[in-house]
């Protein structure tokens, strides 16, 4: 080991920074003077360091993949537990449904039950939102060969949407359940309590006029009622949601803000009459 005197070490320490600065400036000037030489030197340095970069990158990649696999295992474990719970719940529901189906079949045989005729329906495309005299309504494109009348029920793949209020030769307008002019008689499926679902021009209609002492339960299913002979009984509408202010609302199954196709069902009900069916007073004869 070479031992240096203290003055020499102090001199080297003072000269190291200026020497490094001078070398840096020299390298910059050399790069400006001969760009091709600087590029070759840079490429040679990159080629020399590439194996080291690759050697260091491989363990880092392995560690990263191990961490990602561990995270995926945790997610799969949680999802597996959730799926097991859902599968067990579905098994219980399946057993209950099969028992109810058998009981229902026996009761029908005893009562000589006659099943209802399946309603006719047509599928129509939504071509416009809003318009007309209603704030929440959609316009449907109807082919001329399809007969549509006022009062027909509009459903999407999830549930109740609204009812037909205007009919033209090639179009029809559906008043949505969320419009403030909409009044739908409904039944709470669990408690069999009847109420009125009133539109608010918002995302959720409100529940009103249920019988005293029968508070709607949170999450209870809401279906249509046959009161007024305007709607058939049992069409799925939504579930009850209570707001922080203590207002009972209905979270609709149907996606009223994303309608593309709807089905118009004709249940043959006369609760909503077309204008031409309304009786008008006969004119008095002139004297």
LUMVEX-243531 format. One record per residue (C-alpha): x, z, y; residue in three letters. Coordinates in nm, 4 decimals, padded with zeros to 6 digits. Layout:
<milums>
+----------+----------+----------+-----+
:       px :       pz :       py :   r :
+----------+----------+----------+-----+
:        X :        Z :        Y : ALA :
...
+----------+----------+----------+-----+
</milums>
This chain:
<milums>
+----------+----------+----------+-----+
:       px :       pz :       py :   r :
+----------+----------+----------+-----+
:  00.0000 :  00.0000 :  00.0000 : UNK :
:  00.1417 : -00.1072 :  00.3396 : UNK :
:  00.1503 :  00.1724 :  00.5913 : UNK :
:  00.1154 :  00.0686 :  00.9559 : UNK :
:  00.2188 :  00.2767 :  01.2514 : UNK :
: -00.0455 :  00.4209 :  01.4765 : UNK :
:  00.0406 :  00.2006 :  01.7795 : UNK :
:  00.0241 : -00.1135 :  01.5621 : UNK :
: -00.3159 : -00.0159 :  01.4209 : UNK :
: -00.4464 :  00.0496 :  01.7712 : UNK :
: -00.3194 : -00.2894 :  01.8855 : UNK :
: -00.4840 : -00.4658 :  01.5896 : UNK :
: -00.8114 : -00.2825 :  01.6582 : UNK :
: -00.8059 : -00.3947 :  02.0206 : UNK :
: -00.7199 : -00.7539 :  01.9294 : UNK :
: -00.9709 : -00.7992 :  01.6423 : UNK :
: -01.2787 : -00.8523 :  01.8647 : UNK :
: -01.1112 : -01.1072 :  02.1005 : UNK :
: -00.9682 : -01.2920 :  01.8007 : UNK :
: -01.3128 : -01.3162 :  01.6358 : UNK :
: -01.4704 : -01.4362 :  01.9616 : UNK :
: -01.1996 : -01.6953 :  02.0042 : UNK :
: -01.2479 : -01.8122 :  01.6446 : UNK :
: -01.6224 : -01.8453 :  01.7009 : UNK :
: -01.5727 : -02.0497 :  02.0179 : UNK :
: -01.3127 : -02.2583 :  01.8395 : UNK :
: -01.5541 : -02.3319 :  01.5588 : UNK :
: -01.8256 : -02.4285 :  01.8095 : UNK :
: -01.5878 : -02.6585 :  01.9974 : UNK :
: -01.4713 : -02.8127 :  01.6719 : UNK :
: -01.8339 : -02.8742 :  01.5731 : UNK :
: -01.9031 : -03.0412 :  01.9083 : UNK :
: -01.5873 : -03.2468 :  01.8918 : UNK :
: -01.6306 : -03.3637 :  01.5341 : UNK :
: -01.9933 : -03.3337 :  01.4190 : UNK :
: -01.9215 : -03.5033 :  01.0871 : UNK :
: -01.6480 : -03.2530 :  01.0031 : UNK :
: -01.8759 : -02.9597 :  01.0930 : UNK :
: -02.1560 : -03.0978 :  00.8794 : UNK :
: -01.9219 : -03.1412 :  00.5848 : UNK :
: -01.7948 : -02.7862 :  00.6270 : UNK :
: -02.1486 : -02.6529 :  00.6436 : UNK :
: -02.2484 : -02.8451 :  00.3320 : UNK :
: -01.9390 : -02.7243 :  00.1474 : UNK :
: -02.0142 : -02.3648 :  00.2438 : UNK :
: -02.3758 : -02.4035 :  00.1318 : UNK :
: -02.2611 : -02.5534 : -00.1980 : UNK :
: -02.0214 : -02.2648 : -00.2484 : UNK :
: -02.2838 : -02.0007 : -00.1736 : UNK :
: -02.5713 : -02.1682 : -00.3649 : UNK :
: -02.4785 : -02.0141 : -00.7048 : UNK :
: -02.4689 : -01.6678 : -00.5480 : UNK :
: -02.8079 : -01.7264 : -00.3839 : UNK :
: -02.9497 : -01.8411 : -00.7161 : UNK :
: -02.7998 : -01.5407 : -00.8960 : UNK :
: -02.9545 : -01.2992 : -00.6456 : UNK :
: -03.2893 : -01.4848 : -00.6322 : UNK :
: -03.3491 : -01.4697 : -01.0087 : UNK :
: -03.3679 : -01.0873 : -01.0325 : UNK :
: -03.5801 : -01.0763 : -00.7165 : UNK :
: -03.8217 : -01.3292 : -00.8653 : UNK :
: -03.8392 : -01.1338 : -01.1920 : UNK :
: -03.9134 : -00.8114 : -01.0036 : UNK :
: -04.1801 : -00.9852 : -00.7957 : UNK :
: -04.3480 : -01.1329 : -01.1039 : UNK :
: -04.3387 : -00.7932 : -01.2766 : UNK :
: -04.5080 : -00.6281 : -00.9793 : UNK :
: -04.7737 : -00.9018 : -00.9646 : UNK :
: -04.8420 : -00.8714 : -01.3389 : UNK :
: -04.8758 : -00.4952 : -01.3031 : UNK :
: -05.1230 : -00.5381 : -01.0175 : UNK :
: -05.3200 : -00.7900 : -01.2227 : UNK :
: -05.3289 : -00.5457 : -01.5140 : UNK :
: -05.4738 : -00.2778 : -01.2856 : UNK :
: -05.7387 : -00.5205 : -01.1581 : UNK :
: -05.8228 : -00.6322 : -01.5120 : UNK :
: -05.8525 : -00.2709 : -01.6227 : UNK :
: -06.0980 : -00.1904 : -01.3438 : UNK :
: -06.2956 : -00.5093 : -01.4078 : UNK :
: -06.3021 : -00.4395 : -01.7822 : UNK :
: -06.4442 : -00.0916 : -01.7202 : UNK :
: -06.7063 : -00.2331 : -01.4844 : UNK :
: -06.8032 : -00.5032 : -01.7356 : UNK :
: -06.8351 : -00.2449 : -02.0125 : UNK :
: -07.0670 : -00.0380 : -01.7945 : UNK :
: -07.2753 : -00.3435 : -01.7024 : UNK :
: -07.2877 : -00.4533 : -02.0667 : UNK :
: -07.4140 : -00.1105 : -02.1728 : UNK :
: -07.6762 : -00.1147 : -01.8994 : UNK :
: -07.7869 : -00.4646 : -02.0006 : UNK :
: -07.8178 : -00.3533 : -02.3625 : UNK :
: -08.0513 : -00.0734 : -02.2556 : UNK :
: -08.2561 : -00.3138 : -02.0443 : UNK :
: -08.2685 : -00.5623 : -02.3321 : UNK :
: -08.3991 : -00.2968 : -02.5695 : UNK :
: -08.6626 : -00.1911 : -02.3153 : UNK :
: -08.7617 : -00.5537 : -02.2525 : UNK :
: -08.7972 : -00.6281 : -02.6237 : UNK :
: -09.0119 : -00.3188 : -02.6733 : UNK :
: -09.2330 : -00.4126 : -02.3793 : UNK :
: -09.2582 : -00.7699 : -02.5041 : UNK :
: -09.3784 : -00.6536 : -02.8454 : UNK :
: -09.6250 : -00.4106 : -02.6898 : UNK :
: -09.7527 : -00.6798 : -02.4540 : UNK :
: -09.7992 : -00.9234 : -02.7420 : UNK :
: -09.9982 : -00.6657 : -02.9390 : UNK :
: -10.2217 : -00.5874 : -02.6418 : UNK :
: -10.2876 : -00.9557 : -02.5822 : UNK :
: -10.3893 : -01.0047 : -02.9436 : UNK :
: -10.6299 : -00.7107 : -02.9198 : UNK :
: -10.7818 : -00.8333 : -02.5924 : UNK :
: -10.7967 : -01.2046 : -02.6815 : UNK :
: -10.5841 : -01.2724 : -02.3764 : UNK :
: -10.6084 : -01.6239 : -02.2326 : UNK :
: -10.2852 : -01.7195 : -02.0480 : UNK :
: -10.3135 : -01.8656 : -01.6997 : UNK :
: -10.2493 : -02.2320 : -01.6382 : UNK :
: -09.9033 : -02.3069 : -01.5062 : UNK :
: -09.9272 : -02.4124 : -01.1391 : UNK :
: -09.8239 : -02.7600 : -01.0323 : UNK :
: -09.5309 : -02.7865 : -00.7962 : UNK :
: -09.3183 : -03.0407 : -00.6109 : UNK :
: -08.9614 : -03.0105 : -00.4871 : UNK :
: -08.8871 : -03.0997 : -00.1251 : UNK :
: -08.5730 : -03.1079 :  00.0860 : UNK :
: -08.5336 : -02.9112 :  00.4084 : UNK :
: -08.4437 : -03.1532 :  00.6888 : UNK :
: -08.4682 : -02.9325 :  00.9993 : UNK :
: -08.4860 : -02.5682 :  01.1028 : UNK :
: -08.7185 : -02.4303 :  01.3663 : UNK :
: -08.9288 : -02.6477 :  01.5881 : UNK :
: -09.3025 : -02.6401 :  01.6386 : UNK :
: -09.4820 : -02.3299 :  01.7584 : UNK :
: -09.2987 : -02.0930 :  01.5227 : UNK :
: -08.9580 : -01.9349 :  01.5691 : UNK :
: -08.8823 : -01.9143 :  01.1951 : UNK :
: -08.9990 : -02.2292 :  01.0199 : UNK :
: -08.8455 : -02.5247 :  00.8368 : UNK :
: -08.9450 : -02.8902 :  00.8245 : UNK :
: -08.9642 : -03.0583 :  00.4835 : UNK :
: -08.9350 : -03.4249 :  00.3988 : UNK :
: -09.2310 : -03.5232 :  00.1787 : UNK :
: -09.2585 : -03.8628 :  00.0034 : UNK :
: -09.5886 : -04.0411 :  00.0707 : UNK :
: -09.6946 : -04.0292 : -00.2953 : UNK :
: -09.6858 : -03.6459 : -00.3033 : UNK :
: -09.9990 : -03.4639 : -00.1944 : UNK :
: -09.9288 : -03.1437 : -00.0006 : UNK :
: -10.1911 : -02.9195 :  00.1563 : UNK :
: -10.1913 : -02.6206 :  00.3873 : UNK :
: -10.1558 : -02.2855 :  00.2163 : UNK :
: -09.9244 : -02.3970 : -00.0634 : UNK :
: -09.6531 : -02.1442 : -00.1510 : UNK :
: -09.2851 : -02.2250 : -00.0930 : UNK :
: -09.0258 : -02.0723 : -00.3258 : UNK :
: -08.6545 : -02.1238 : -00.3694 : UNK :
: -08.4540 : -02.0415 : -00.6804 : UNK :
: -08.4549 : -01.6703 : -00.5873 : UNK :
: -08.8040 : -01.5913 : -00.4669 : UNK :
: -09.0748 : -01.6219 : -00.2033 : UNK :
: -08.9881 : -01.8261 :  00.1078 : UNK :
: -09.3138 : -01.8832 :  00.2971 : UNK :
: -09.6241 : -02.0990 :  00.3060 : UNK :
: -09.7157 : -02.4454 :  00.4295 : UNK :
: -09.8868 : -02.4393 :  00.7704 : UNK :
: -09.8681 : -02.8042 :  00.8859 : UNK :
: -09.8889 : -03.1256 :  00.6844 : UNK :
: -09.8144 : -03.4793 :  00.7965 : UNK :
: -09.7907 : -03.8124 :  00.6193 : UNK :
: -09.4180 : -03.7735 :  00.5430 : UNK :
: -09.3389 : -03.4153 :  00.6390 : UNK :
: -09.4636 : -03.0594 :  00.6112 : UNK :
: -09.3757 : -02.7403 :  00.7953 : UNK :
: -09.3262 : -02.4094 :  00.6158 : UNK :
: -09.3750 : -02.0818 :  00.8003 : UNK :
: -09.1018 : -01.8478 :  00.6737 : UNK :
: -09.1724 : -01.4898 :  00.5739 : UNK :
: -08.9354 : -01.3719 :  00.8493 : UNK :
: -09.1430 : -01.5210 :  01.1347 : UNK :
: -09.3275 : -01.2690 :  01.3510 : UNK :
: -09.6551 : -01.4553 :  01.2826 : UNK :
: -09.6172 : -01.4070 :  00.9075 : UNK :
: -09.8401 : -01.1486 :  00.7351 : UNK :
: -09.7940 : -01.1240 :  00.3592 : UNK :
: -09.9921 : -00.8790 :  00.1404 : UNK :
: -09.7456 : -00.7257 : -00.1029 : UNK :
: -09.7306 : -00.4706 : -00.3823 : UNK :
: -09.4497 : -00.2254 : -00.4524 : UNK :
: -09.3761 : -00.3011 : -00.8147 : UNK :
: -09.2747 :  00.0482 : -00.9234 : UNK :
: -09.5476 :  00.2579 : -00.7622 : UNK :
: -09.8131 : -00.0202 : -00.7424 : UNK :
: -09.8703 :  00.0723 : -00.3777 : UNK :
: -10.0094 : -00.2091 : -00.1631 : UNK :
: -09.8741 : -00.2812 :  00.1822 : UNK :
: -09.8405 : -00.5558 :  00.4416 : UNK :
: -09.5095 : -00.7333 :  00.5029 : UNK :
: -09.4809 : -00.8365 :  00.8668 : UNK :
: -09.2179 : -01.0769 :  00.9988 : UNK :
: -08.9951 : -00.9749 :  01.2892 : UNK :
: -08.8059 : -01.3000 :  01.3645 : UNK :
: -08.5067 : -01.1181 :  01.2154 : UNK :
: -08.3439 : -01.1249 :  00.8751 : UNK :
: -08.5701 : -00.8543 :  00.7281 : UNK :
: -08.9492 : -00.8289 :  00.7593 : UNK :
: -09.1058 : -00.4849 :  00.7926 : UNK :
: -09.3400 : -00.2988 :  00.5620 : UNK :
: -09.6555 : -00.1624 :  00.7202 : UNK :
: -09.9961 : -00.0174 :  00.6299 : UNK :
: -09.9141 :  00.1403 :  00.2940 : UNK :
: -10.1376 :  00.4200 :  00.1714 : UNK :
: -10.0724 :  00.7677 :  00.3060 : UNK :
: -09.8544 :  00.9855 :  00.0848 : UNK :
: -09.6982 :  00.6870 : -00.0931 : UNK :
: -09.3616 :  00.6374 :  00.0730 : UNK :
: -09.1823 :  00.3207 : -00.0431 : UNK :
: -08.8690 :  00.4025 : -00.2387 : UNK :
: -08.5284 :  00.2644 : -00.1443 : UNK :
: -08.4470 : -00.0363 : -00.3623 : UNK :
: -08.8013 : -00.0720 : -00.4994 : UNK :
: -08.8976 : -00.4297 : -00.5810 : UNK :
: -09.1614 : -00.5975 : -00.3658 : UNK :
: -09.3916 : -00.8697 : -00.5037 : UNK :
: -09.6853 : -01.0590 : -00.3577 : UNK :
: -10.0391 : -00.9240 : -00.3844 : UNK :
: -10.3577 : -01.1176 : -00.4525 : UNK :
: -10.5400 : -00.9482 : -00.1635 : UNK :
: -10.7227 : -01.2022 :  00.0501 : UNK :
: -10.6929 : -01.4725 : -00.2192 : UNK :
: -10.4141 : -01.6300 : -00.0152 : UNK :
: -10.1250 : -01.5585 : -00.2528 : UNK :
: -10.0967 : -01.5130 : -00.6272 : UNK :
: -09.9931 : -01.1722 : -00.7545 : UNK :
: -09.6420 : -01.1032 : -00.8786 : UNK :
: -09.4222 : -01.3515 : -00.6907 : UNK :
: -09.0799 : -01.1926 : -00.6281 : UNK :
: -09.0245 : -01.1172 : -00.2585 : UNK :
: -08.7398 : -00.8665 : -00.2200 : UNK :
: -08.6452 : -00.4987 : -00.2271 : UNK :
: -08.7197 : -00.2082 :  00.0097 : UNK :
: -08.4467 : -00.1049 :  00.2528 : UNK :
: -08.4782 :  00.1891 :  00.4914 : UNK :
: -08.2997 :  00.1628 :  00.8266 : UNK :
: -08.1234 :  00.4508 :  01.0004 : UNK :
: -08.4199 :  00.4734 :  01.2360 : UNK :
: -08.6606 :  00.5360 :  00.9468 : UNK :
: -08.8172 :  00.1875 :  00.9347 : UNK :
: -08.9076 :  00.0368 :  00.5977 : UNK :
: -08.7845 : -00.3225 :  00.5731 : UNK :
: -08.7723 : -00.5814 :  00.2969 : UNK :
: -08.4456 : -00.7462 :  00.2001 : UNK :
: -08.5658 : -01.0858 :  00.0815 : UNK :
: -08.4452 : -01.2415 : -00.2404 : UNK :
: -08.4678 : -01.5876 : -00.0819 : UNK :
: -08.1922 : -01.7080 :  00.1475 : UNK :
: -08.4086 : -01.8052 :  00.4408 : UNK :
: -08.1059 : -01.8965 :  00.6547 : UNK :
: -07.9521 : -02.1266 :  00.3906 : UNK :
: -08.2460 : -02.3257 :  00.2604 : UNK :
: -08.1713 : -02.6699 :  00.1253 : UNK :
: -08.4381 : -02.7347 : -00.1375 : UNK :
: -08.7712 : -02.5559 : -00.1864 : UNK :
: -09.0526 : -02.5876 : -00.4374 : UNK :
: -09.4111 : -02.6109 : -00.3176 : UNK :
: -09.6538 : -02.4516 : -00.5636 : UNK :
: -10.0247 : -02.5204 : -00.5691 : UNK :
: -10.1979 : -02.2157 : -00.7170 : UNK :
: -10.5421 : -02.3474 : -00.6291 : UNK :
: -10.6196 : -02.0582 : -00.3939 : UNK :
: -10.8641 : -02.0882 : -00.1056 : UNK :
: -10.7483 : -01.8026 :  00.1099 : UNK :
: -10.6038 : -02.0386 :  00.3720 : UNK :
: -10.8415 : -02.3162 :  00.4677 : UNK :
: -10.7404 : -02.6451 :  00.6297 : UNK :
: -10.8867 : -02.7171 :  00.9743 : UNK :
: -11.1337 : -02.9719 :  00.8398 : UNK :
: -11.2853 : -02.7112 :  00.6053 : UNK :
: -11.3714 : -02.4667 :  00.8828 : UNK :
: -11.7422 : -02.4724 :  00.9639 : UNK :
: -11.8259 : -02.5860 :  01.3142 : UNK :
: -12.1602 : -02.5254 :  01.4863 : UNK :
: -12.3881 : -02.8260 :  01.4880 : UNK :
: -12.4688 : -02.9694 :  01.8287 : UNK :
: -12.8121 : -02.8786 :  01.9636 : UNK :
: -13.0569 : -03.1670 :  02.0122 : UNK :
: -13.1246 : -03.2596 :  02.3711 : UNK :
: -13.4726 : -03.1934 :  02.5046 : UNK :
+----------+----------+----------+-----+
</milums>
